[in-house]
Amino acid sequence: MTILLSTLNARYAHASLGLRYLLANMGDLQDQTRLQEFVIGAKTTEIVERLLASAPRIIGFGVYIWNVEETTKVVAMLKRVAPQITIVLGGPEVSFEHGEQAIVKLADYLVTGWGDVTFPKLCREILQGPTPLMKVHAGIQPPMAEINMPYTLYTDHDIAHRTIYVEASRGCPFKCEFCLSALDKTAWPFGLDTFLAELESLHARGARLFKFVDRTFNLNIKTSLKIMQFFLDKLEANPDDPVYAHFELVPDHLPDALKEGISKFPPGALQFEIGIQSFNPEVQALVSRKQDNAKAADNIRWLCEHSHAHLHVDLIAGLPGEDVASFARGFDQLVALKPHEIQFGILKRLRGTPIIRHTEQFGMVFDPYPPYTILATDRIDFATMQRLVRFARYWDLVANSGRFTHTIARMLGSAPFDNFMAFSDWIYSKTDATHRIALDRLAALVSQWLQLQGMSKLDANELVGSDYAGRMDAPADKAKPAVSAPVRQARHLAA
Ligand code: SF4
């Protein structure tokens, strides 16, 4: 095989849409190009051995915030054992501020931004000459109609076992400074009819779980409605054959026509990821996030009360101008709206994002290593930030896991943030751990916490037992190793 396209995905289920786009657009080189995906955590020697097995001349790596450290090791080893192979990098993690990046220094070429046209062009030049002189190639953005869609490249195995990522548009017109999409300035739609035909063919091949990576699915309501109608038609034609779609929404834009469409979906068919990030208007202004908070809250409430959609709502801690009290107010406000999950993220300083302009004024200190998590600001010191990090982890374990649905309401009471923070501090003092807490042990600890808050042992065990049928006093069993999810702020860049 002449060209390998490779990446380390965060999980096996995450089939790389970006690599499939490259393969779909290789033109005359497509027959000589193959995908080879890995999962983070694999041994570097095994990855290198498998890459070398097909004796490629070029390897193109997709580099993301969650795989840059491991990919750097792979590239370093390749350069030692097989220096004749040309290494080309691409992806959001190497598209900005790449001057000093170790992986870029090791590689032969770098394509920044869109690779659909520029990567195959570069490969042609490497293989057929003249040898490209420049190391860094700024990706050319072609008209959307000239980009081949990659969906036929999902294999039957992918369709049966992995998440099928799709995109009806690229880019985002908003400018939230913590987000790489802020640099897009606009959104570019793919041809809708062609896209719908691709969805049709994926569905005919058995795909039932579609995850849209569009930054803002509800930007163009006519398009949103047509895409939703595609899924409604499938559901109506065969109610016993469910189909499931995941979209990212901006929260303050839900016109009646869209609400009507959403309300037609049965339970289990729709999932929305909604970014609130902060309810504090001063913080929103500082990070250039335009959001009508009242409308956003109304829409989330409406979705909870009048639709069957499952809602994940995102908040970010550590933004400039936000202290713990202001974050807590936003958190409590969101809990009161009753979304199914609150994704509590800690700010990351993604390469290229304009958030860096606040560094000095707001004393923002970021970890210099991926995923570049905020460590402290002028309003949240390091120790407090670590308490928030643990809060986020325990929130996932107890609230978002859905394992304690009755118990969590009791734990949160009338001051959700403060009460859960107290629980978080307490459980950390008992376990010294945020991972590898077996479910039996977690349930026992939750019950113990409720007793410390004044509940009888019987009532506490009964309440926890109503959520969890395990043993309350069981010793910890062997916990499964934690699997790291892709960094949430960057998750939609998986494409
Ligand atoms: S956070 Fe969402 S709305 Fe803001 S720029 Fe990024 S993708 Fe667009």
Boltz pocket constraint, residues with backbone or C-beta under 6 A from the ligand:
constraints:
  - pocket:
      binder: B
      contacts: [[A, 172], [A, 173], [A, 174], [A, 175], [A, 176], [A, 179], [A, 180], [A, 181], [A, 182], [A, 215], [A, 216], [A, 250], [A, 275]]
      max_distance: 6.0
